[in-house]
């Protein structure tokens, strides 16, 4: 599965995803941390990637048009270690929902 990690999430998350066998790109790693939502959306479409984001705007976009799946991170602000631990715990369920083509998957 392919993932595009939005700029408000740490690049370490893209590394974590790659370590689990996925293709993952961080907007920060690509020096696109200031990209508009439209650019993020278009890149995700081009890469056939799930957008991993804290930004509710992508959830609203997904409700009005076709396009990429959204993994909506709703954990609040966590240090990287705790954020990655939250991903580790929730990952089997997240992958299950994404694999079932859920349009938006929330990670709390």
Secondary structure as UniProt FT lines:
FT   STRAND          2..5
FT   TURN            7..8
FT   HELIX           11..19
FT   TURN            20..21
FT   STRAND          23..26
FT   TURN            27..31
FT   TURN            33..34
FT   HELIX           37..47
FT   STRAND          49..53
FT   HELIX           56..64
FT   STRAND          70..73
FT   HELIX           80..99
FT   TURN            100..101
FT   STRAND          104..107
//
